[in-house]
């Protein structure tokens, strides 16, 4: 995907977010006793470090979302890049950081399902009850797969459609 393609898709996501919630800064506002529905964007250094730890590049749109819109959050239905949680995660929250989630899934999946976790498929959102959405980093569009009890299916052909689709659903808001 070209930089122009990623920019067009970022514009689509920003439009969908602002149409539903208003200005993006309001989504990043911290509320007492609640997590922010949209984390502030991250740095290019944090993205590069995550890619180094994963051993592969993130799709262009995923990088652009983290750098320009937000470092994950419920409104994106995406985990972020969180080095603090990565270093101190518990078994209950590895999906708050894409790198920790990937490491956890690669390690645990063969134990439960007798097959390896697919290469370059990073978990981005835990729906509950063993259902996880994952971005296929081997595809430029960032195909989004969903795994449920070891069974895989394509949820969205691209990451932009994932964000728009999840925003269009009644959940999580």
N, C-alpha and C positions, 0 to 999 in steps of 0.2 A: 504494500500500500504506500502511495506517495504521501509526502507531507501535505499536499493539497487535499488528498482523500481523507487523511486523519483530521485536518482542519474542518472539512465539511461535516464529518461525523461528530466532531466536538461541538460544532454549532447546533447540530440536531439534538444532541444531548442537553446542551445548555438551554435551548428553546423548550424542550420537554420539561426540564426541571423548573424553569421560571414560569412556564404556563401553569404548572400545577402548584408551585409553592411560593412564587414571587422571587425577589432578588436572591442570588446565591449567598451573599453575606449573611442574610437572615437565617439560612439553613446551617451556617457554621457557628452561629451564636450558641454559647454554652448556656445550658439551663441547669439550675441546681437539681441534683439527684437524677439527672438524665444524661445520656451520652449525646453528643452532637450528631444529628442525622447525616451531616456531611463534614468530614474532617478537612482542615485546610490542605491545600496542595503541598506536596513534599518536594524535596530538592533533587536535582539531577544526580547528586552524589549518593543519595539513598536508593534511587532507582538503579544506578550502576552497581552498588554494593549488593542489592537483591539479585540482580542478574548474575553477578559473579558467584554468589552463593548457590544459586539455582544451577549454574553451569550452562545457561542459555538465555537468549534475549526474550523480553516480553514483546508481544505484538505492538506495532506502532501506536494503535489507538489506546491500548492499555497504558503504555508509557505516558501518552499525552493526557489521559484522564488524570493520572496521578500527579502530573506536573502542572496542569492548567485548571482542572475543575476541583478535584479533591482527592485526598489520600484515603479513599474508601469511605464507606458509610452506608447506612441503611437505605438512603434514597437512591444510591447507585446499585444496591444489592451486590456490593463488592467489599471484600476485606482489603485492608490497606497494607502498607509496608511499614511495620512498626518494630524497629530494632529492640526497643525495651521489652515488649511482649515476646519477641523472638527469643531473647536471652533468658526470660523468666516465665515462659508460658507453662501452664499446667495442662494436664490431659483434657481439661474441660474447655480450654479456649485457644487451641492452636489455629483456628480459622479466623482469628483477628489479625493475623499476619500471614501473607501469602507464602512466604518462605517457610515458616514454621508449619503451616498447614500442609505444604507439599512434602516436607521431610516426614511428618507424622503419617501421611497417607501412604507414601512409598514404603515406610517401615511396617505399617500395620495391615495394609490391604492383603498381602499374601497369607497372613495368618488367618484371616477371616474368610477369604474367598478363593484361596488356592491359585491365585494368579497374580502377576505383578501389576502394580499400578502403571497405567500408560505413561510413557515418557513424555515430558513437556506438557503435561495436563495439570495445571495448577488450580487448586480449590479456591473459589472466591466467595462462596456463600453457602452457609449451612441452613437448610430449610427446616431441619428437625427430623426426627425418626429415621436417621441414616440416609437422608436425601441431601446430596451436595451438588452444587453447580460448579463447573470447572471450565477454565479457558484453555483451549488447545493452543499452546504457544508455538506449535509447528505450523500453524496456518496464519497467513497475514491478516485475515479478517478476525481472528480470535474466535473461532467456532466455540460455542458454549455447549458443553455436554452436561448431562445430569446423570448421576449415579444413585441408584436406589437398591440397597442390599446386593451390591455387586453387579447389577444389571445396568448397562450403559445405553443411553439414547441421546440423540442430538436434541437439545432444548431450543437453541436458536442458532441460525447459520452464522451469526456474527455477534461481536460484543455490543455493538451499537443497538442491535435488535434486542439483546438481553436487557439492557438498561431501559430502553423504551417499553419493552414488554412488561417488565416488572413494575415500572412506573404506572403503566396502564391498568395493572391489577389492583384490586381493593387492598391487598396486603402489600406492604406492612403498615399502611397508614389508614 
